[in-house]
Amino acid sequence: MGFFSKIKEGLKKTRDSIVGKIDSALKSFTKIDEDLFEELEELLVMGDVGVSTAQKMCSELRVRVKKQGITDPSKITDLLCEITEEMLTGGQELDISTTPSVILVIGVNGVGKTTTIGKLANSFVKSGKKVTLAAADTFRAAAIDQLDIWAERSGADIVKQNEGSDPAAVVFDAISSAKAKHSDIIICDTAGRLHNKKHLMDELAKINRIIDRELPDAAKEVLLVLDATTGQNAVVQAAEFSKATGITGIVLTKLDGTAKGGVVLAIKDGLQIPVKYIGVGEQVDDLQPFSPSDFAKALFARGEE
């Protein structure tokens, strides 16, 4: 199965929830009027797109309908697909332009953070990159063990210390090791933290200082892993984390298990944080770079397999 097919299948619940209801609504209208736009806006909000983003989409829809002289409600879906792609485009490319580049991965426990790191490592190694993993989630022995398994499975190097060690010291050691071994990418796991735990956020700041001091010219991505099944709560998490640390992108996991995929739009438009990777399954290759075009076409069931 190609990845477009996987996205299409993975977005089935969201598509049925949002686009299915939109298609039904459009069939009940014989003309395009304000009642139709209000109905669409309400359906988008219910689909976890967010109020302000839904309003913005419908405002743009009004402009295009008028400009193109469209009178048939059935033509609206194609316009929504175009608007969705345009709103999601920009910033989705991962910056790994230096040797080494650093990817710092953050998020609360339970979102699939360590698994995401393992899948990223596997993808990079398969593409010919040399990867060093920093097991800096030292609060949980299970996290260190889990990352160890992923390192072995993917062929990445791993730098780890005992449970309870200083996470910043692990990152420092990983950077030293990566320099010595000429690694292309350093991926740092971190403790699952809530944005309101000050000591954990302070620790994150310390890790960032170590990276900036030891690799001042390196490309650095700070990726926040979010669970798509939490819907608008994912938007709240992203907003709070972005206040505490500079997030460069989102990894949205478990899209295949939810009808709340509209949250992608809420995060990108509402917070101006690009989605860089999405997960639509359990398999190692089910985490893929985010394509706004593929996402929009899969959501609105446009495009071929």
N, C-alpha and C positions, 0 to 999 in steps of 0.2 A: 504493500500500500504506500503510495507517495505521500509526502507530508501534507500537500494540499488536501488530499482525501482525509488524512488524519485530523486536520484542523476542522474540516467540514463535519466530520463525524463527532469530533470533540465539542463542537459548538452546537450540537443538535438540540440540547436542552434550552440553551439561550435562544437559538433560532426559533424553536417552537414557542417559547415564551414571549419573545419580543416581536419577531418578524411575522410569526404565524398570526398573532393578534392584530398586527398592523395590516396584513393582507386581508384579514376578515373585515376589519373596519373599512378599508378602502372599497371593498365590494358592496358595502352598505350605502355608499355615497354615489350619487349620480353626477355630482359636480364638485369642483374644488371651491370650498368656501371657508369662512372662519371657524365654523363648527368642526370641519374636518381637521384643521390645524390644531384646534384645542384638543380634539380626541387623540391625535398623534402625539402631542406633547405629553398628555397624561399617560399614554402607553409607554413612552420612552422613560418617563420618571419611574413608572412601576417596574421597568426593566433594569433598574439600578444605574441608569445613565446619569442620574443627578438632575436636580431642578434647573440649575443655571445652564448646564450643557444641553439639556432638552430644549430649553427656551432658545438658545443660540442656534441649535440645529433647525428648529422650526422657523426662526427668523430668516435664516439662509435659504430655507426651502421656499418661503414666500417670495424672496427676491428672484430665485431661479425660475419658479413657476411663472411669475409675471414676465420676466425677461424673455423666456423661451415660448411664451404664449401657450402653455400647456393647460388643457381643459379636462383631460381624461385622468381621473384619480389613479388608474392602474399604472400610470407612468411615474408616480411618486416614488415607488420603491427603488427604481434605478437612481433617482436623484439622491435619495437617502444613502444609498451605497456609495455614491461619489463623495457626498459630504462627509460620511464616516471615514473614508480613506484619507481625505484631505486633513481632517481634524487630527488623525492619528500619526500623520507623517511629520518627521523631523526629530532628529536626535536618537533614533532607534539603533544606530550603528554603535557597536562596542569599540571603544578606543583602546587598542592594544598595539600602538604604533611604536613603542620603545622596547628595548631589550635590557632589563626585563620590564614588563608592565605589571601593575598590581591591581588585583580585584579583591576588594574588601566586601565580604558578604555579611549582611546584618538582618535582623528580624526577630520576631517573638518565637518561642518554642512551638513546635507542632506544625509549622508551615511547610516543612520539607527543605529546610535550609541546607543541612549536610548532604542530603540526597542530591539537591540541586548542584552543590559544589562537585560532587562525584560525577554527575552527568556532564557538567562543564569541562572538567578535567579530561574525561573520556573523549569528548568531542575535540578538544584542542590537541590531545596526543594523537588522535586519529588523523588530524590535519597536518601532522608533522611538527608540532610545537613541543618543546621541552617544558614540563610543568612541575612546579614545586608547590606542595600544599602545606599550609601552616595550620596546625591543629590548635588554634588559639581559643577554642571553647574548652577551657580547662576546668569548668565547673562540673562537667559531666564526663565521667570516665567512658560512658557509652558513646558519647560524641567522638572522642578520640579513637575508640575502637572502630566505630563506624567509618570514620574517615580513613583509617588504616586499611580497612577492607577495600574501600574505593580506590585508594592509591595503588594497591596491589592489582586490583582488577583492571585499572585503566593504564597502568604503566607509568604513573606519576611518582615523583619523589615526595617524601613526607618528612616534615620536621615536627617533632612532638616532645612534650615533657610529661611529667606525672600530673595526675589530677591535682588541682589546687595550685599549680604553678602560676607565675605571673604571665598573663596572656601577652603583654607587650614584649616580654623577654622571648617568648616563642616566636613572635613576628620578627624580632631582631635577628634571632638565630636563622630563621627561614630566609631572610634577606641575605645574610652572610653566606648561607649555603647556596642560594640561587646565584649569587655573584660568582662564587667559586666554580659552580658547575655550568655557568652560562645558560641558566634557564631563561626561557622566553617569557613565561608568565608565572607570577606568584599569586595563588588564590588563598585568602585568609578566611578561615572559619572563625566565628566569634560566638560568644555566649548568647543564647536566646534572652532577649531583654525587653522589658517594657519601657516605653519612653519616659515613664515617671519614676524609674529607679535611678536616682541621681548617681549612686556610686558606679553603676554599670555604664551610664552615659559618660561619666568621667573617665572610666577605663577605656571606652571607645575613643575618646579624645586623645588619650595617652598613646594608643595604638597609632592613631593618625599622625601624631607628632613624630613617632619613631619612623614611620614610612617617609614622611616629608623630610626628615633629617638625613636618613640614610640613602634615600633615592629622590633627591629634590627635583630631578628632571624627568622622572618616570611618568608615563601615562598612568593615571589612577582612576579606576571606576569604583564607586561605592554603590553596590546593588542591594536594594531592599527586597527581600523575598516576601511575597504576600500570598495568602490563600484565597483564591477567587470565590470559594464557597461562602466566604464571610460577607460578600457584597459591600454595602456602604461602610461597614466596619473596617474594611481594607483601606478605604479612602481616608478614614479617620486616622488609622495607623500611619499611613504615608504622610499625612499632614503633620502629625506630631513628631515623627522621626525626622522629617525634613527641617523642623525647627531646631533640633538638637545636633544634627550633623548634615553635611552637604551630600545629599543623595544625587547620584548621576543617572540612575535608572532603576526600573522595577523588573523583577522576575515574578511573573504571575503564574502560580502553580494551580493544578487541579481544576483547570477550566472545563475538562470533560465531565466533571462531576457536579456541575452547577448550571442553573438557569440564569445566573447573575453575571454573565460575561460582559454585560453592558458597562460594568465597573471599569473596564479598560478605558472607555471614553471619559468617564468621570475623573480618573486619575490624570490622564494626559491633558485634558482641557482644563479641568478645575485646578490642578496643582502645577501644571506645566512640567511634569516629570514624565519622561518618555518610558514606555514599556520596551525593554530590550530583549527579553526572552519570555516565551510562554510554554507551559507544560500542558499537554493534552493526553496524558496517559502515564502508565507505570513503567513502560519500557525505557531503556537507557537512551534511545534516540528520540524519545517523545518530548524532549526539551529542545526547542529550536529557536534560532534568532527570530525576533518578531518582524513580520512583514505586514505593514498596514494594508497593502493591496490584497494579499491573500486573506487576511483577517476579514476585511470588508466583504470580499467576494464570497467567502465561506459563510459569513453571517447571513448574508442576503441570498445565499444559494445561487450566486452568479459565477460564471466561469466553469471550465471543464476540469475533469479529474486530471 
